[in-house]
Amino acid sequence: MQSYIETLGRLIASQVAPHPRRARRMLTAAYSWVRFSGKRKKLTDAKSAYARMNGRVADTLIRGMNQPQQAVMVNIFMPCELMHAMGLTPMFPEGLSVYVACTACQHVFAERAETSGIPESFCSYHKTMIGMAESGVLPKPLLIAGTTLACDANQLSFRHLAAHYPAPLTLIDVPAREDDAAVACVAVQDVVVADQLRELARTLETLTGRKLDEAKLRESMACANRTLALMREYANLRAEVSQDTTMTGELCSLIATHCLLGHADGENYVRELIETAKRAPRRETTRRKRIFFIHTLPNWQDSMIRMLETENRCELVGCDITFDSLMPLDPDKPFESMARRLLANVNGGRSTRRIDNAIAWAKKLNADVVIVFCHWGCKQTMGLSTLAKRRLEEAGLPTLVLDGDGCDSRNVADGQMVTRVGAFLEQLEGMDA
């Protein structure tokens, strides 16, 4: 990490305990620069599209921290079309903690959470967020809203934060949908989840003192539907071209199909990806290995940046969470559409749903290899890693299971990670010699 960022991180960390609001202002000032540089970036290639979207995500975090009374803390799987329709800002630990890590001050927040009794083995994304809240850097949001889908950490951390602030809490219970479920059972589940989302809308109306404009909700859903269709179009293009990619860019794609789904920023980003892909060179023009990533990416880690982004040995073609539920939506049935998308998400139910989906998208995107990233504290990904490796390799996709952390360097054996990824790539390159 560049020395000036490390210096900034130390300055912010030094202010957390004595002056938490000052630390917050320093963080938002740093993110304001990311927002400004993103706006100034001209669209030329995939990396410029990433930078522009990175600025839009930074703007979301700034608004959430500066106007917390208009922010809803959500997990990555919460349908946010409802928030966008009501002019509210979604704040999500996966984005917040990644930005904090890239500002080199995540340690102070993780340690703060641990001193209050949060286990060291807890998910680092959520632990960082808890530390920010308990130190007073992260202000109280209007509402905390999560789902039971996939991530068990958010159910614990969101309840913890709701008691800490205190703040209203809503958890959407998403039943695990089996692929062979009866049609009648599926219909009942759709109604149950849709009704919970309607109740969330009523809660937001009470908290904000304003009615949900149904026309705006339909507009948000139409935007979401276009974004998902555009992502499917982009995947078709991406399968046949080579692009210079970054881990931050793949995280931006994940956010576009999740927390910024239903917002113009997400739609515009995917349109820009399509534009860059249409003028990118064919994949046959390069010998770089095409990597499909499972789970989140350690975009703060310099050694992985050098290996995956700058050595010209490989390129990232996608992340499985981006493609976890790209189904068409019906803007005229917003609550039913949000419910069906939650229930159709491959992260719910058996782990084989997620693995089969990853195999399908890796092949569609013409990936050469797969990396399964076992983020610190994510029991779901760690639990499926051995089965995923076997199934992926049976499908003809060489697979590396890699232990790491998406936002806390204390949990990373950096040298070991570099050695393992380097050896993996060398083995694959040797097979082509």
Phi, psi and omega per residue, in radians:
M1 nan 2.430 -3.076
Q2 -1.068 2.552 -2.995
S3 -1.078 -0.622 -3.105
Y4 -1.201 -0.539 3.081
I5 -1.225 -0.718 3.106
E6 -1.102 -0.668 3.085
T7 -1.110 -0.770 3.097
L8 -1.064 -0.748 3.134
G9 -1.043 -0.729 3.116
R10 -1.142 -0.670 3.121
L11 -1.135 -0.767 3.122
I12 -1.118 -0.804 -3.126
A13 -1.026 -0.622 -3.116
S14 -1.206 -0.338 -3.095
Q15 -1.696 -0.199 -3.018
V16 -1.038 -0.897 -3.075
A17 -1.253 -0.881 -3.086
P18 -1.369 -0.584 -3.043
H19 -2.425 1.268 -3.073
P20 -1.050 -0.619 3.128
R21 -1.196 -0.582 3.071
R22 -1.159 -0.716 3.084
A23 -1.057 -0.695 3.099
R24 -1.089 -0.761 3.136
R25 -1.118 -0.648 3.117
M26 -1.153 -0.694 3.093
L27 -1.118 -0.819 -3.122
T28 -1.173 -0.516 3.065
A29 -1.147 -0.732 3.112
A30 -1.117 -0.731 -3.134
Y31 -1.256 -0.438 3.060
S32 -1.125 -0.598 3.087
W33 -1.177 -0.706 3.091
V34 -1.081 -0.738 3.112
R35 -1.090 -0.792 -3.121
F36 -1.114 -0.815 -3.105
S37 -1.164 -0.572 3.088
G38 -1.152 -0.712 3.118
K39 -1.138 -0.604 -3.084
R40 -1.383 -0.284 -3.053
K41 -1.263 2.266 3.075
K42 -1.486 2.509 -3.120
L43 -1.361 1.984 3.134
T44 -2.241 -0.685 -3.098
D45 -2.626 -3.038 -3.095
A46 -1.057 -0.714 -3.110
K47 -1.104 -0.618 3.105
S48 -1.229 -0.612 3.068
A49 -1.116 -0.698 3.089
Y50 -1.066 -0.790 -3.102
A51 -1.092 -0.694 3.133
R52 -1.152 -0.730 3.106
M53 -1.213 -0.637 3.093
N54 -1.013 -0.674 3.079
G55 -1.138 -0.629 3.120
R56 -1.210 -0.687 3.092
V57 -1.135 -0.717 3.095
A58 -1.028 -0.688 3.115
D59 -1.078 -0.678 3.100
T60 -1.072 -0.777 -3.135
L61 -1.156 -0.689 3.126
I62 -1.094 -0.813 -3.140
R63 -1.099 -0.680 3.132
G64 -1.124 -0.643 -3.113
M65 -1.448 -0.543 -3.122
N66 -1.524 -0.436 3.137
Q67 -2.260 1.107 -3.045
P68 -1.104 -0.424 3.128
Q69 -1.211 -0.186 3.085
Q70 -2.012 0.357 -3.095
A71 -2.062 2.513 3.067
V72 -2.095 2.127 3.093
M73 -1.363 2.129 -3.065
V74 -2.277 2.857 2.942
N75 -1.657 2.967 -2.960
I76 -1.111 -0.385 -3.073
F77 -1.658 -0.074 -3.130
M78 -1.205 2.245 3.050
P79 -1.117 2.073 -3.053
C80 -1.802 0.067 3.093
E81 -0.993 -0.626 3.117
L82 -1.083 -0.771 3.129
M83 -1.132 -0.753 -3.131
H84 -1.101 -0.660 -3.140
A85 -1.135 -0.503 -3.108
M86 -1.687 0.111 3.115
G87 1.272 0.422 3.138
L88 -1.744 2.722 -3.084
T89 -1.815 2.142 3.059
P90 -1.383 2.283 3.036
M91 -1.956 2.233 -3.043
F92 -2.318 2.384 -3.040
P93 -1.051 -0.587 -3.109
E94 -1.104 -0.684 3.108
G95 -1.366 -0.786 -3.117
L96 -1.028 -0.835 -3.072
S97 -1.220 -0.598 3.080
V98 -1.116 -0.743 3.117
Y99 -1.132 -0.701 3.102
V100 -1.095 -0.717 3.110
A101 -1.086 -0.692 3.137
C102 -1.301 -0.144 3.017
T103 -1.753 0.091 3.009
A104 1.061 0.613 3.102
C105 -2.330 0.359 -3.083
Q106 -1.179 -0.474 -3.045
H107 -1.072 -0.706 -3.068
V108 -1.124 -0.580 -3.130
F109 -1.381 -0.705 3.102
A110 -1.096 -0.722 3.137
E111 -1.184 -0.619 3.099
R112 -1.101 -0.724 3.118
A113 -1.142 -0.709 -3.119
E114 -1.140 -0.599 3.118
T115 -1.191 -0.350 3.133
S116 -1.621 0.076 3.063
G117 1.875 0.017 3.087
I118 -1.268 2.243 -3.074
P119 -1.065 2.550 3.088
E120 -1.053 -0.530 -3.085
S121 -1.449 0.028 -3.111
F122 -1.264 2.682 3.134
C123 -0.893 2.233 -3.054
S124 -1.166 -0.553 3.100
Y125 -1.055 -0.847 -3.091
H126 -1.312 -0.596 3.117
K127 -1.133 -0.714 3.096
T128 -1.086 -0.767 3.127
M129 -1.081 -0.746 3.117
I130 -1.076 -0.752 3.112
G131 -1.088 -0.655 3.092
M132 -1.125 -0.702 3.139
A133 -1.210 -0.815 -3.066
E134 -1.225 -0.415 3.090
S135 -1.464 -0.174 -3.131
G136 1.585 0.039 3.140
V137 -1.350 -0.675 3.132
L138 -1.645 1.996 -3.063
P139 -1.290 2.862 -3.137
K140 -1.171 2.208 3.120
P141 -1.451 2.996 3.077
L142 -1.098 -0.722 -3.051
L143 -2.707 2.628 2.992
I144 -1.947 2.172 -3.064
A145 -2.419 2.178 3.137
G146 -2.378 3.131 3.081
T147 -2.175 2.849 3.065
T148 -1.552 0.070 -3.078
L149 -1.249 2.177 2.960
A150 1.148 -1.114 -2.971
C151 -1.512 2.055 3.088
D152 -1.501 -0.330 -3.121
A153 -1.102 -0.686 -3.067
N154 -1.173 -0.529 3.114
Q155 -1.136 -0.662 3.122
L156 -1.329 -0.838 -3.069
S157 -1.181 -0.663 -3.125
F158 -1.191 -0.671 3.058
R159 -1.127 -0.697 3.123
H160 -1.063 -0.799 -3.109
L161 -1.225 -0.630 3.111
A162 -1.072 -0.654 3.094
A163 -1.309 -0.599 -3.100
H164 -1.172 -0.800 -2.979
Y165 -1.118 -0.932 -0.225
P166 -1.354 2.773 -3.118
A167 -2.543 2.670 3.081
P168 -1.076 2.553 -3.093
L169 -2.279 2.343 3.017
T170 -2.266 2.262 3.045
L171 -2.118 2.118 3.107
I172 -1.497 2.043 -3.135
D173 -1.441 1.993 -3.108
V174 -1.863 1.863 3.128
P175 -1.068 2.548 3.093
A176 -1.250 2.094 -3.109
R177 -1.652 2.203 3.078
E178 -1.597 2.580 -3.085
D179 -1.107 -0.493 -3.111
D180 -1.759 0.340 -3.123
A181 -1.110 2.545 3.127
A182 -1.142 2.622 -3.119
V183 -1.026 -0.730 -3.127
A184 -1.109 -0.686 3.126
C185 -1.141 -0.733 3.120
V186 -1.070 -0.738 -3.135
A187 -1.092 -0.719 3.113
V188 -1.111 -0.762 3.127
Q189 -1.075 -0.714 3.107
D190 -0.989 -0.811 -3.106
V191 -1.140 -0.758 -3.113
V192 -1.052 -0.841 -3.114
V193 -1.217 -0.707 3.111
A194 -1.050 -0.708 3.118
D195 -1.132 -0.639 3.079
Q196 -1.126 -0.663 3.114
L197 -1.202 -0.618 3.056
R198 -1.133 -0.675 3.088
E199 -1.134 -0.658 3.059
L200 -1.067 -0.714 3.109
A201 -1.069 -0.744 3.122
R202 -1.135 -0.640 3.090
T203 -1.112 -0.745 3.122
L204 -1.141 -0.654 3.087
E205 -1.078 -0.734 3.134
T206 -1.148 -0.761 -3.085
L207 -1.223 -0.632 -3.099
T208 -1.565 -0.367 -3.092
G209 1.320 0.354 3.110
R210 -2.422 2.623 -3.098
K211 -1.373 2.576 3.021
L212 -1.243 2.174 3.073
D213 -1.428 1.912 -3.063
E214 -1.115 -0.539 3.102
A215 -1.143 -0.703 3.108
K216 -1.185 -0.610 3.088
L217 -1.122 -0.740 3.096
R218 -1.104 -0.656 3.085
E219 -1.101 -0.751 3.123
S220 -1.109 -0.714 3.122
M221 -1.174 -0.658 3.090
A222 -1.120 -0.695 3.080
C223 -1.085 -0.759 3.120
A224 -1.081 -0.744 -3.133
N225 -1.107 -0.716 3.102
R226 -1.132 -0.716 -3.112
T227 -1.082 -0.766 3.136
L228 -1.154 -0.687 3.098
A229 -1.130 -0.709 3.107
L230 -1.132 -0.652 3.114
M231 -1.144 -0.652 3.066
R232 -1.126 -0.694 3.091
E233 -1.133 -0.760 3.138
Y234 -1.075 -0.698 3.140
A235 -1.051 -0.681 3.101
N236 -1.090 -0.710 3.109
L237 -1.232 -0.765 -3.074
R238 -1.075 -0.507 -3.120
A239 -1.094 -0.415 -3.024
E240 -1.960 0.035 -3.096
V241 -2.196 2.877 3.063
S242 -1.942 2.346 -3.135
Q243 -2.406 2.584 2.995
D244 -1.315 2.136 -3.008
T245 -2.158 2.874 3.082
T246 -2.380 2.758 3.060
M247 -1.136 -0.645 3.086
T248 -1.057 -0.676 3.115
G249 -1.087 -0.722 3.119
E250 -1.169 -0.606 3.057
L251 -1.150 -0.646 3.093
C252 -1.092 -0.692 3.111
S253 -1.120 -0.710 3.092
L254 -1.040 -0.767 -3.130
I255 -1.177 -0.630 -3.129
A256 -1.094 -0.556 -3.135
T257 -1.720 0.191 3.113
H258 -2.311 -1.695 -2.991
C259 -1.163 -0.462 3.072
L260 -1.774 0.225 3.038
L261 -1.215 2.256 -3.083
G262 1.691 -0.041 3.090
H263 -1.961 2.546 -3.106
A264 -1.011 -0.540 -3.137
D265 -1.054 -0.731 3.119
G266 -1.165 -0.770 3.133
E267 -1.107 -0.789 -3.128
N268 -1.085 -0.650 3.131
Y269 -1.083 -0.808 -3.112
V270 -1.176 -0.616 3.053
R271 -1.055 -0.696 3.126
E272 -1.180 -0.651 3.069
L273 -1.056 -0.739 3.131
I274 -1.087 -0.769 3.137
E275 -1.048 -0.746 3.135
T276 -1.229 -0.613 -3.130
A277 -1.181 -0.588 -3.117
K278 -1.145 -0.400 3.112
R279 -1.960 0.222 3.109
A280 -1.430 2.705 3.124
P281 -1.224 2.730 3.115
R282 -1.128 2.652 -3.093
R283 -1.148 -0.404 -3.139
E284 -1.212 -0.224 -3.082
T285 -1.417 -0.078 -3.105
T286 -2.320 2.700 3.093
R287 -1.783 0.143 -3.123
R288 -1.133 2.480 3.084
K289 -1.323 2.361 -3.110
R290 -1.674 2.065 -3.022
I291 -1.884 2.242 2.977
F292 -1.774 2.273 -3.036
F293 -1.824 2.370 3.030
I294 -1.894 2.139 -3.112
H295 1.518 -2.932 -3.033
T296 -1.322 3.025 -3.027
L297 -2.162 2.468 3.142
P298 -1.446 1.261 -3.005
N299 -1.278 -0.107 3.115
W300 -1.544 -0.218 -2.900
Q301 -1.563 1.935 -3.038
D302 -0.992 -0.751 -3.092
S303 -1.111 -0.693 3.112
M304 -1.267 -0.578 3.060
I305 -1.057 -0.821 3.137
R306 -1.060 -0.743 -3.046
M307 -1.316 -0.703 -3.036
L308 -1.645 -0.260 -3.022
E309 -2.120 -0.577 -2.952
T310 -1.995 -0.239 -3.080
E311 -1.513 -0.051 3.080
N312 1.069 0.480 3.121
R313 -1.693 -0.375 -3.029
C314 -2.711 2.953 3.036
E315 -2.530 2.570 3.113
L316 -1.513 2.262 -3.135
V317 -1.842 -0.134 3.104
G318 2.870 2.915 3.099
C319 -2.195 2.379 -3.003
D320 -1.075 -0.545 -3.110
I321 -1.172 -0.556 3.083
T322 -0.998 -0.608 -3.028
F323 -1.866 0.464 -3.036
D324 -1.362 -0.298 -3.138
S325 -2.915 1.438 -3.092
L326 -1.789 0.550 -3.091
M327 -1.227 2.645 3.048
P328 -1.121 2.626 -3.132
L329 -2.066 2.737 3.079
D330 -1.913 1.828 -3.109
P331 -1.044 -0.416 -3.141
D332 -1.406 -0.167 3.070
K333 -2.255 1.198 -2.970
P334 -1.094 -0.808 -3.076
F335 -1.207 -0.691 3.088
E336 -1.128 -0.678 -3.138
S337 -1.168 -0.749 3.106
M338 -1.105 -0.689 3.131
A339 -1.135 -0.791 -3.118
R340 -1.131 -0.625 3.126
R341 -1.192 -0.674 3.064
L342 -1.083 -0.794 -3.097
L343 -1.229 -0.521 3.138
A344 -1.412 -0.193 -3.088
N345 -1.044 2.269 -3.050
V346 -1.260 -0.147 3.092
N347 -1.401 -0.099 3.080
G348 -1.726 2.528 3.124
G349 1.530 -2.598 -3.078
R350 -1.141 2.575 3.127
S351 -1.125 -0.418 -3.133
T352 -1.141 -0.437 3.077
R353 -1.091 -0.810 3.137
R354 -1.165 -0.722 -3.114
I355 -1.144 -0.795 3.139
D356 -1.084 -0.686 3.109
N357 -1.126 -0.715 3.117
A358 -1.109 -0.721 3.105
I359 -1.061 -0.797 -3.103
A360 -1.082 -0.793 -3.106
W361 -1.285 -0.635 3.096
A362 -1.051 -0.721 3.128
K363 -1.244 -0.704 3.136
K364 -1.060 -0.661 -3.105
L365 -1.520 0.129 3.136
N366 0.976 0.761 3.058
A367 -1.248 2.537 3.054
D368 -1.574 -0.593 -3.046
V369 -2.521 2.922 3.114
V370 -2.284 2.438 2.974
I371 -1.996 2.137 3.027
V372 -1.671 1.945 -3.045
F373 -1.678 1.943 3.134
C374 -1.549 1.539 3.129
H375 -1.132 2.438 -3.104
W376 -0.920 2.155 3.049
G377 1.544 -0.103 -3.140
C378 -1.558 1.672 -3.055
K379 -1.186 -0.547 -3.127
Q380 -1.108 -0.831 -3.106
T381 -1.225 -0.724 3.096
M382 -1.063 -0.686 -3.091
G383 -1.164 -0.552 -3.104
L384 -1.654 -0.078 -2.963
S385 -1.054 -0.768 -3.113
T386 -1.158 -0.791 3.095
L387 -1.107 -0.716 -3.137
A388 -1.077 -0.785 -3.140
K389 -1.044 -0.787 -3.123
R390 -1.126 -0.806 -3.101
R391 -1.169 -0.709 3.137
L392 -1.128 -0.742 -3.125
E393 -1.240 -0.568 3.027
E394 -1.109 -0.490 3.121
A395 -1.501 0.088 3.095
G396 1.526 0.348 -3.118
L397 -2.018 1.778 3.075
P398 -0.938 2.350 -2.970
T399 -2.307 2.380 3.039
L400 -2.004 2.181 3.009
V401 -1.610 2.094 -2.994
L402 -2.137 2.097 3.073
D403 -1.472 2.382 3.135
G404 -2.976 -2.846 -3.137
D405 -2.519 2.290 -3.097
G406 -1.302 -0.200 -3.097
C407 -2.695 0.006 -3.097
D408 -2.306 1.896 -3.068
S409 -1.191 -0.265 3.138
R410 -1.129 -0.392 -3.066
N411 -1.797 0.333 -3.029
V412 -2.075 2.226 2.968
A413 -1.602 1.477 -2.952
D414 -1.005 -0.861 -3.105
G415 -1.080 -0.701 3.136
Q416 -1.142 -0.712 3.120
M417 -1.072 -0.799 -3.129
V418 -1.076 -0.770 -3.135
T419 -1.064 -0.766 -3.083
R420 -1.203 -0.764 3.133
V421 -1.175 -0.726 3.126
G422 -1.069 -0.791 3.134
A423 -1.130 -0.661 3.119
F424 -1.079 -0.823 3.141
L425 -1.168 -0.692 3.126
E426 -1.095 -0.708 3.112
Q427 -1.077 -0.744 3.137
L428 -1.188 -0.717 3.107
E429 -1.132 -0.639 3.119
G430 -1.129 -0.542 3.128
M431 -1.191 -0.408 -3.140
D432 -1.547 -0.233 -3.043
A433 -1.218 nan nan
